[in-house]
Amino acid sequence: MIKNLVRKNVIGIKPYEPGKPIEELKRELGISSIVKMASNENPLGPSKNAIKAIKKAALSVNRYPDGSCYYFKQALSRSLNVSADNLIIGNGSNEIIELALRTFVNKDDEVIMSEPSFLIYNIACKVTEGSPVVLPLKDFKADLAAIKASITDKTKLIFIDNPNNPTGRSVGEAEIEKFLEDISPNLIVVFDEAYYEFVEREDFPDTKRYIGRKNVMILRTFSKAHGLSGLRIGYGIAEKETAAFMNRVRQPFNVNSVAQAAAIASLEDLEHIENSKLLILEGKHYLYKQLEVFGLDYVKSDTNFILINVKQSGRDIFQKMLKRGVIVRDMNAYGLDSYIRVTIGTMAENRKFMKALRGVL
Ligand SMILES: Cc1ncc(COP(=O)(O)O)c(C=O)c1O
């Protein structure tokens, strides 16, 4: 039996459930149009400049990529105003999460995370034989006081997705400042800011300013506002020594050449990012209003998605919405059985979503 050969810590892991391909769903359900509002992607697609860069880069895929991501790091370093040595580039920010665990976490070291939060922290922690310490959210956001109270001599990493996935709520600057004030220097606090471009609150922390002062790492991605999920590219910002050690652990060619070229072009297309942000803001406030008219509770979001309490099985609603050509995410895997999460789409998609939701409820 293969199970006898598998590492013990892998046996208990629940696999991450990706959705089915859209074409397959259309065929199964016999419908011609489906909108996907399940994975927090950019409904506008990638920047036109990125598409041009992708076509050009495609001509050279017979060559290995630049293993140091030299030009991308230069571009990112200018854009973020940090040194290139502070950057670590990954095959999605997902890979940076894994690299952080593989670089710093020994067997049974504790890794603190919230529940619910991005599912990969827990899965990747178990794979590396770390011990997840899971704390409930408070008011749908990270409970920083409880996190701090849970730190022990064995704590190595703390993951805080700010804003949180799947709730969309964020923690402000004053709370973060207080949290970091007397934090132990023997651990690293990872702020996962996958959705930072969409944040509306004005007191969102500028966590970059802690680099060099505290053991912090910031994760960002090109999968959300930049619309490059399919190419897999994200990055971490950390103190130079931290980044250097993580560099030892990664595969030599972890980020493909097409992704590097597209991300450089996308970084320069400020207009595309601005348009994407405006579209999400418009859609978000439209959906808030519609949900209120309809009498549904939702969580105010600093991201491109909204968590909605449907007060019945979210999985049933997901199935029924699917038949009406709208894919949302049910929240069973996150332990929020009466919720769905919807990614804000184009205005036409948002209207289609509301129509389907009204229909099924
Ligand atoms: C909070 C959070 N972190 C990280 C990621 C991973 O993004 P990437 O596509 O860069 O791997 C996601 C994706 O959904 C996310 O929600």
The ligand as an ORCA input file, in Angstrom:
! r2SCAN-3c Opt
* xyz 0 1
  C      -4.030     35.806      0.952
  C      -3.420     35.166     -0.251
  N      -2.105     34.970     -0.294
  C      -1.499     34.397     -1.336
  C      -2.234     33.982     -2.429
  C      -1.509     33.271     -3.531
  O      -1.366     34.028     -4.651
  P      -0.379     33.613     -5.807
  O      -1.235     33.469     -7.005
  O       0.583     34.772     -5.900
  O       0.323     32.360     -5.455
  C      -3.619     34.151     -2.448
  C      -4.405     33.659     -3.579
  O      -5.586     33.519     -3.581
  C      -4.227     34.742     -1.317
  O      -5.551     34.911     -1.253
*
